[in-house]
């Protein structure tokens, strides 16, 4: 293969160097990415949706699928399998006219995306080849001229993109022809083919005649129910594939709670124990990696979706249930909870389960359903301490709907309360053994000990954050639906239940935001009930919401489209990127200090950075939990869960690396200076992801623990 490599390099030199001229220098960076691409894509999408009918909408869906699945799953897999470096890493004289990305070279993702889009548009609109093929070829040429790809990368990218685009369209068309006829006959009657949406045949006419005999409304509802199940399975597969792809690293809380899962206990300093046990089971199944830590987040989202689909199929319509699932997938806050394994997925699941079973208990006057309600609420309490707020929601429900008050004369609600109390015993026992430290922590976290000073700053931040994380369309729809329900529809029992399970929680945190800072995820349990209440308003927001969710999962798309990567500060993936690089930098500092002949351990100044170093340093991860290498700095009193685990006091005489996040030089904590014979500042280290500084840490060499 050496002659092919030589030919590839020679062609690269010819295009990048020999053909260099002022005109190309100006226009080729434009074709690699510019600020006009996003508005252009929006205009094209709008035309396809509103002006070209079913054909245009199917074409748009196919375009989204080939871009969103092809780039991260196929192109990146080939990149890592081949492992070819970029030209500017191997050809010293190469001229780089755009940013130097940190990814591998073979194949070119830009070229693959453009040729994939060209093929999809050609399948649905033959004349598009006249402008799309020259445009895609120009983009590929620009990647060579700009010095970021070899000609071979571009050629493979073009073939690969065109190939998987054609394969995807043909495969989905064949699948629909087979499955649509069997499972969705009424829809297949109207759309017998995806590749040629205008196709009609005798089979479709026959199905139309047969379907006119049956109850079409009932059949369509069954269609929506089946569609809901297919959608749930598809979302589960996509989410599992996403977390398996390694696109994102652990967040601070995920790594912190992973450490909890290695020290199983009745409870923990700041949170109940269920998230630790969930991560323990995930890593037991799949190992101590990102997939094992996060495995149950997509699974929980799928279980929640099935519950909602069946709930609405029984209470309203399967169509509404399917729309609820689509809306949840298009909501950034809920989409994050379907990917990251923190306490929120568990809390939302058990809150929603308690709402559904409690509603059934009232409907059926069923003690058994009340027992299930208590069990779900108890598990909710073992997930997050805000779960008891649901009892306040039930009180409001009983107050608003008079017929439900008859349940208060029956044992069901009181047995549910007893079950809830029994589930709280592990937390109560652990806190009794540890001086009720969690109570102190929660009161400080919520600002309850501070004097009341109303401020609009926190309120503004809260509303803006919620509007962004809930999808602006859905956020307005939920507020409008809740307000409209309160004014006009207070006699609808199901509406009362949904309103009672969501609105009080939102209003409580809205009031708290006048006093202190409220984190956006605190209202997570209220989102599903309020969205269910606002289902009638959702259709308009799905497209915007899905686009926002796709970008939030892969913010590098912004750089690929516009040519200007999103700065780290507004990038929502900043908290799940570059931690491996941080651990590598810290590991190199430790290796350097090891050369002095003494054992070296590591100290972190924050629970998050300490946990991430424990996870991403292989030698540290291997020692968890019995022989830790990474510790949180010592303290007089409990600041986090590390206080209750063995510290580094038994490492007398050893050296250490102390790490703290800092954007400007700062002295180490006074306690660290007293604990060691000497402390040497190694300065600020930039932690980069794809040539962008995502984090900054300050490292100190600490010698001879006293």
N, C-alpha and C positions, 0 to 999 in steps of 0.2 A: 504493500500500500504506500510505500515511500514516494513513488513517482506521482501518485495522486495528491499526496500531501504537498510535494514540491510544486505541482501545477496549481494547486489551490493558493498557495502562498504567492506564487508568481502572478496569478491573476489579481490577487488582493493588492499587491504592490502596484500593478499597472493601473487599477481603478482608483486606489486611494492616493497614489503618489503621482504617477505619470499623467493621469487625466485631470489632475488638480488645476482648477481655474477659479477666478473670482466669481463668475456667474454661478457655477455649481456650489461654491462655498456659501452662497446666500440662499439658494433654494433647496438644497438637499437636506439641511437640518429641519427645514419646514416640513418636508415629506416624512421625516422620521417622527414627527410629533409637534403639534402646535395648538394654540389656544382656540382655534376655530373648529377643531374636530368635534368637541362636545356639543356646541350649538348645532353643528351640521347633523350629528347623529340624532339629536332631539327632533330636528325638523324632519329627517327621513323617517324616524319612528312615528311621528305624528301623521305623516302622509300615509304610511302603510296602514295605520290603525283606522283613520277616519275617511280616507279617500279611496281605498282600493278593496274594501270589503273583506270577505273571509280569506281570500288568497293572500292579501297583504298582511292580515293578522297572523296567519299561519307562517308566512315567510318571516315575520318579525320574531315569532317564538323560536323558529329554527335558527335564526341568526344569534339570538341570545344564548341558545343551548350550545351551539358550536363554539362560540367565543368563551363562554363560562366553563364549559367542560373540557374543551380542547386544550386551552392554554395551561391551566393548572394541572390537569390530570395526564394528558398525553405529551404535550411539549415538554413540560418540566420533568416528566419521567424519563424521556429520551435524553434530555440535557444531562441528568445525573448519571444515566447509564453510560453515556459516551464520555462525559467528563472533560470536554475540550475547553481550554482556556480561550479568553477573548484575544483578538489579534494584538491589541495594545500591550498585552502581557508577554508576547513572544516576539513581536517585530518592533525592535527599539525605535526605528524611524517612522513608525505608523503615526499618521495625523488623526487625532481624535477631535471631531468637530461637534460632538454632543457629549453629554455626561457619560462618565465611565461607570457603568453598572457593575454590581458585584456578582451577578449571576454568570452561569456558564454560557458557552457560545453556540453549540450545535444542538438543535436547529435554531433558526431565527424565529422567535415568537411573533414579532411584528409581521414578518412575511407569512407565517402560517395563518395568523388571524385574517390578514387581508385576502389571501387566496381562498381560505375557507368561506369568507363572506362573499367572494366573487362567485364561487360555485353555488352557494345557496341562492343568491340573487339570479344566477343564470337558470337554475332549475325552475324558478317561479316566473322570471321575467327575462326571456331570451335576449332581448335587445340590450339588457344591462351590460352584457359582455363587452360592448363597444367602448364603454368608459371605465368599467371596473377592472378589466384585465390590464390595460395600460397603467391605471393607477396603482394596482397591486404590484406590477413589475417595477414601477418607479420607486415605490416604497422599499422593495427588496434591494434595488440598486443603491438607494440612499443609505441603507445599512452598511453596505460595503464601502461606499465613498466616505461615509462619516467615520469609518475606522472601528466599528464595533462588531462586525461580522466578516467572516470569510465568505467567498462566493459559494463554497460547498454548504455552509450553514444556510444560506438563502435558498439554494436549490433544494436542499432537503426540507426546509421549512415550507416551501411552495408545494412540493409533492405531498408532504405529510398533511398540510392544511387542507388541500383540495381533496385528498383521500378520505380523511376522517369526516369532512363535511358531507361528501357524497354518501359515505357509508351510513352516517347518522340519519340523513333524510330518507334514504331508501329503507333502512332498518325500521325506523318509526312508521313509515308508510306501510310496510309489510305487516308490522305488528298491529297497526290499527285495522287493516283489512281483515286480519284474522280475529283479533280480540273484539273489535268494535261490533262485528256482525253477531258475535255470541253474547257479549255482556252488555252492549249499549246499542241495541238494534234501532231504537227510535232516533238516536243521534247519528248512527251510521247511515240511516235512511237519508238524512239531510246532507251528510258529508261522508260518502263512501270511500274517499281516498284523500290522503294528506298531500301527496306529491302533485296531484292534479285535482284541486278542490272543486272544479266544475264538472268532474266526471259523474255521470249517472248511468245506471244499468238496470237490467230487468230485475236483478235481485233486490235493488233498492225499492223498486215499484212494488214488488211482491211483499216486502216487509211493510211498506206503507199500507197496503190493503189489509194485511193481517193485524197491524197495530191499530187500525181504526175500529176493530171489533172490541178490543180490550179497553180497560180503563186507562187511558193515556196518562192521566194525572198521576195515578198510582205507579205506573211503569216508569215515568220520568223521575219520580221520587226515588225509586229503586236504582235508577241510573246514577243519580247524585250520590246515593249511599255507596255504590260500588266505586264511583269516581273518588269519593272521599278516602276509601281504603287504599286505592291505587296511589293517590296523592300522598298519603301518610307513608306508605312503603317507599315511594320515590324520595321524599324528603329525608327519611331515615337513612337511605343508601347514600344520598348526597352528603349528608352531615357526617356520617361515619367515614366516607371517602375523604372529606375535607380535613378532618382531624388526623386521619392516617397519613395525609400527604406531607405533613411537617411544615405547612405554610406558616404556622404561628407557634410560638413557644408558650410555656406556662405563664400565667399571670402570677403576681405576688401572692394573692390569696390562695390560688390553687396549689402552689408549691408549699405554702405554709400549712395548708390542710392536708397535703400529702405527708408532711412530717407528723401531723397528728395521727394519720392512719398507721404510722409505725409505732405510735405510743397510744394504743387503744385505751380509753378510759371512760368513766361514766359521763363526763362532760369536760369542757375546756374553759379557758379563761374568758373568752369573748363570745363563744358560740356553743350551741348544743352539740351532741356527739354524732348525729346521724350522717353528716357529710363525711366525717372521717371513716365511718364504717362503709359508706358507699364507695369511697375511693379505695379503701382496703380491698373490697370485693373486686373492683375494677382492675386493680394492679395484680391481684391474685390470679385473675383470669388471663391478663395480657402482659403482665410484667411492669416494671417501674419505668414507664415511658409516657409520653404525652397521650398516646392512645389509651393506655390503661387508666390513667388519671381521669380522662374525659369520657370514657366509653359510655357511662350511664347518662350523660347529659342528653345526647340524641335519643337514647332509649326512653328516658323520662318524657321528652317532648312528644314522642310517638304515642306513648300510653295516654298522655293528657289529650292528644288530638283524637284518639279513638273514643275516649270518654265524652268529649264535647260533641263529636259527630253523632254518636248514639243518643246522647241527651237531646240534641236538637231534632234528630230524626223522630224521636218519640214525642217531643213537646211541641215542635213547630213543623220543620221540614228538613229533609236531608240536604237540600240545596243550601239552606241557611247554615247548616253545620259545615258544609264544604267551604262556604265563604268565610266562616269564622277561622277555619284552618288556614286558608289562603291569607287572610288578614294577619294572623299571627306570624306567618312566614314572612310577611312584608313589614313587620314591625321590628325595628332594630333592637329594642330592649328585649323582646321575647326571642328574637333570633340569636342574640348573644347568650341568653340562658339556655338555648338549645345546643350550644357549642362548648361553653366554659362550664366546668363542673365546680360550681360554688354552692352556697346554701340556697340560692334563689330558685333553681329548677325544682328542688324538693319542696320548698315552701309553696310555690305556685301550684304544684301537683296536688298536694294534700289539702290546700285551701279550696281548690276547685272541686276535689272529690267530696269534701265535707259539705260544700254548697249543694252539689247534685244529690247526695244521699239524704241530706237534711230536707231538701225540697220534696224528695220522694217519701220521706218519713211523714211529712205533713199531709201530702196527698193521700197516702195509703193508710194513715194512722197506724204506722208500723213501728213497733218497738225495736224489731230487728234492724231496721234502717237507722234508727236513732243510735243503736250500738255501733254500727259502722261509722256513723257520723262522728261519734266520740273517739273512735279509733283513729280516723283520719285526722281529726283535730289534735289528738295526742301526738301522732307522728309529725304533724306540722309544728308542734311546740318543740319536739326533739330536733327540728330542722332550723327554726329561727324563733327568737324570743318575742317577736311581734305577733305571732300566731294567735295568742289569746284575744287579740282585737276582734277575732271573728265572733266571740261571744257577745261583744257589744253590737256587732252587726245582726246577730240573731235577735237580740233584744229590740233593736230598731224594727226588724221584720215583724215581730209579734205586735209591736206598737202600731205599725202601719196597716196590718191586715188582721182585722178582728177575728175571722174564722180560725186563724192559726192559733189563737190564744187558748183554744180548747186543749191543745197539746200540753199546756202548762199544768193541767189537771191529771195528766197521765205520767207514768214513770219514765217514758222514753227520754225526754230532755235531761232528766236528772241522772239517769244511767249514763248518758253520753258525757255529762259533766264529770261523773265518777271515773269513767274510762280515761278522760283527758287528764284528770288529777293523777291517776296511777302512772300514766306515761311520763309525768313530770318528776316522779320519784328519783330517777338517776341524777337528774340535774340538781335537785334539792339536796340529795345525799352528798354529791361532790362539793357543792358550795358550802354545805355545813362543815365539811372537812377542811375547807380552804378559806374560812373567814368571810364567806359571802362576797368574794372578790368580784363576781360577775355583776352583782347589784351595783357596786360602786362604779365599775367600768361603764355599764349601760347608762347610769345617771350622768356621768361625765360626757359620754358620747352624745347624748341627746341634749346636752346643755341645760339639764334640769336644775343644776346647782347654781347656775348663773342668774344674776338679777335680770329681770325682764326689761329689755330695751328694744322696742319695736324698730325694725329697719326694713326698708323696701329693697335693699340690695340683695339679700338672701331670697326674698320672694321673687324678684325678677330672675335671678339665676335659676331658681327652681322651675319656674314656668317655662323659660327658654329651653332648659335641659329636657324637661318632659315633652315639650312640643317636638323637639328634634328626635328623641329616642322613641317616641310613640308614633312617629310619622305625623307630620302636621295635619294631614287630612283626617286621620283617625282620631287625633287628639281633639280637634275641633268637633268632630262628629260625636265623640264620647261626651264632651261637655254639653253639647247641644241636646243630645238625647237625654242625658240626666236632667237637665233643666226643663226640657219639654215634658218629660215624664212627670216631674214633680208638679208641673202646672196643670196637666190635662189628663194623664192616664193612670191615676193612682188607684184605680179599681182593678187593674190587671194583676192577678196574683203572681204570675211568673215575672212580670216586670218589677213588681215590688221586691221579689227575692233578689233579682239581679242588681237592682238599685241598692238594696240594703247591704249586699256583699261587696260593693265597690265604692260607692259615693262617700260613705262615712270615713273610710280609710284615706281617700284622696283629700277630703276636707280637713281631716286631722293633721296630715303632714303639710297641707297648705297653711294652716294656722301656725304650725310649728316653724314654718319657713319665715314667718314674720319676726321670730325671735332668734333663730340660729340656723346654721347651714343644714340643709336636708339633702342627703345623697339621692340621686335620681332613682336608684333601684329599690328604695324603701317602699315605694308604692306598688311594687311588682304584683302583689297579690290582688290588687284592685283592678288591674288591667283587663284580665279575662272577663270578669263580670260586666265591666263597663263596655267593653267591646261587643259583648253579646247583646247588650242593651242597644248599642248603636249600629247593629248589623245593617239596618236599612240604608245607612249613609255610606257604606264602604266602597262600592264599586268604583267610584271615581279615584280613590286613593291607591288602588292596588298597584298600578303601573309605577307610580312614583316611589311607593314603598318598596317594591321588589328591586327597583334600580338602586335605591339607597342601601338595601341589605346586601346586594351583590358587591357594591363598591366597599362597604364596611368590612366584608370578608376578604377582599383583595384590593387594598388601596393602591397597590402598584399599578393597577389598571389606569389610574389617573395619569401617572407618568407616561405610560405607554401610549395613551391617547393624545395627551396634550404636549408631551415632550418636557414637562416640568413636574417632577415628583412632588407629592404633597409634603410640605415641611413636617418634621416630626411632632411639633407641638400640637397642631390640630388633627394629626393622624390618629384615628381611633385605635389603630393597632400598635401604637407606641408601647403600650403596657404589656404586649405579648411578643416583642421583638428585641433582638440583640442581647438577650440574656446569656446565650451560649458564648457570645463574644466576650461579654463581661467576665464570665467564669474562666475563659481562656486567659484573659489578661491577668486576673488574680492568680490563676494557677502558675503562670510564668513568673510572677513576683515571688510566689512561694518557692518555686524551684530554684530561683536565684538565691534566696535566703538559705535554702537547704544546703548550699555549697559550703556554708560555714561549719557544718558538721553536727548541728543540733536539730532535733525534731522541730517542725514548724506546723502550727495550727492556724486557723483563720477565725477572725472575729468580725461580725457585722454590726453596724450601728442601727439597723432597722430590721424588723422581723421579716419584711419582704425580701430584702437583698440577702439576708442570712439564709432564708429558705431556698431561694433560687440558686445560690452557690452550693448548697447542700445537694440540690437535685442535678445541677449541670456539671459539677466537677466529678468525674468518674470515681476518683479515689475517695471523695467525700460521700457519694451516694452508696458506695460499697460498704461504708462503715456505719450507716444508719440502720438501727438505732443504738446498737450496743457499743460502738467505738466511734463516736462522732469526731469529725475533723473540723467542722464549722460550728461556731457558737455565737450566740447573741452576747453583746457586752454585759458584764455583770451590773447589777443595780441593787439598791437598798430595798426596794419593794417591787411588787409585780407590775410589769409594764405590758407583758404578753405571756404566751404559754411557755416560752423558754425559761422563765423564772422557776417553773415547777419541774424542770428536767435537770439532770446533772450538768454543772458548768465546767469551766476549765481550771478550777482551783487545784485539781490534782496534777496539773502540768507544770509544777514549780521548776524554774530554771530553763524552761523551753522558750523558744522564740515564737513570734506570731506575726501575721499580716493582718492589719486592721483596715477595714474598708468602710467608707461612708460616701453617700451620694452628695456631691457638691458641685456647684457651677463656678465657684471661686475658692481660692485657698482658704481653709479654715483650720484652726488648731484642733487637735484631737480632744475628745472629752477629758476633763480633768481626772476622772477616775482611771482612764487608760494610762495617763501619764504617771499616776501614782503606782499603778500595778506593775509597771515594767521599769527596768533599770535605765533604758534609753528608748526614745521614740524618734525615728527618722522619717521625715516627710518625703515621699517619692513623687509628690505632685499630682496634678489633675490628669486623668486619662480619659480621652474621648472614646466612647463605645459606639462603634459605627455599624450601620446596616446599609449595604449598597451605597457606600461612600457618603452617607448622611449620618451626622452625630445624633443618636437617639438618646443616649444617657451619658452622664459624666460622673466619674467616681474619683475619689481621692484615696490614695493608698499610703499606708505608713508601715515601716518596718519596726516592729517592737521586739526588743531583745531582753532576754532573761526575766521571765515572770517571777515576781518577788514571792 
